């Protein structure tokens, strides 16, 4: 079964895993990032230069924005996985 069809949240409704590259938002000082789609609270997985960041380093602000405890340089890779709300 492809990952995009995995049930999430126990609601019985299949939700698709979304992957978004937000590297273009990294500038060395920004810590608040915006996704193009709303995400399901608690489903964010942020990868900074390929390393998954822990929950201690990510704070959900709204259903489409989150804040990091780090400042990613402009040359950084920022990939976010989430279940769309």
Legacy VTK file of the C-alpha trace (Angstrom):
# vtk DataFile Version 3.0
C-alpha trace
ASCII
DATASET POLYDATA
POINTS 85 float
0.000 0.000 0.000
1.489 3.393 -0.911
2.186 5.776 1.965
-0.294 8.275 0.519
-3.162 5.947 1.424
-2.278 5.335 5.075
-5.050 6.178 7.536
-4.029 8.829 10.040
-5.737 10.069 13.168
-8.082 7.124 13.612
-10.965 8.864 11.866
-11.305 6.128 9.265
-10.695 8.664 6.485
-7.552 8.196 4.431
-5.353 11.274 4.440
-2.457 11.753 2.078
1.049 12.429 3.266
2.215 15.706 1.736
5.871 16.575 1.135
6.800 20.201 0.628
10.192 21.718 -0.127
10.345 25.114 1.612
14.095 25.651 1.166
13.389 28.886 -0.702
12.025 30.381 2.545
15.327 29.844 4.410
17.413 33.020 4.585
19.619 32.739 7.677
17.314 34.707 9.958
13.774 33.423 9.351
12.330 31.083 11.945
8.651 31.172 10.935
7.706 29.193 7.840
4.479 28.896 5.873
3.225 25.851 4.002
1.021 26.031 0.918
-1.586 23.754 2.556
-3.013 23.475 6.051
-1.622 20.566 8.042
-3.151 18.272 10.624
-1.931 19.354 14.055
0.781 17.042 15.338
1.671 15.628 11.929
4.592 17.946 11.005
7.975 16.392 10.321
10.674 18.924 9.489
13.976 17.878 7.908
16.816 20.410 8.006
19.620 19.364 5.645
18.235 15.832 5.720
18.090 15.507 9.516
14.666 15.174 11.118
14.158 17.819 13.775
12.667 16.872 17.129
9.395 18.220 18.467
11.384 20.435 20.841
12.680 22.379 17.840
9.311 22.909 16.110
6.335 24.958 17.361
3.045 24.911 15.490
1.629 28.449 15.207
-1.375 28.095 12.901
-2.670 25.329 10.660
-0.260 26.472 7.915
2.678 28.040 9.812
5.270 26.807 12.246
8.345 28.164 14.008
11.763 26.578 14.383
14.296 27.018 17.180
17.032 27.323 14.542
17.796 29.727 11.718
18.407 27.887 8.469
20.926 29.488 6.120
19.849 30.366 2.593
21.750 27.365 1.264
19.917 24.974 3.624
17.530 22.245 2.609
14.165 22.387 4.415
11.715 19.604 3.630
8.427 19.207 5.506
6.196 16.137 5.613
2.658 16.471 6.948
-0.871 15.201 6.661
-3.116 17.776 5.025
-5.989 19.009 7.166
LINES 1 86
85 0 1 2 3 4 5 6 7 8 9 10 11 12 13 14 15 16 17 18 19 20 21 22 23 24 25 26 27 28 29 30 31 32 33 34 35 36 37 38 39 40 41 42 43 44 45 46 47 48 49 50 51 52 53 54 55 56 57 58 59 60 61 62 63 64 65 66 67 68 69 70 71 72 73 74 75 76 77 78 79 80 81 82 83 84
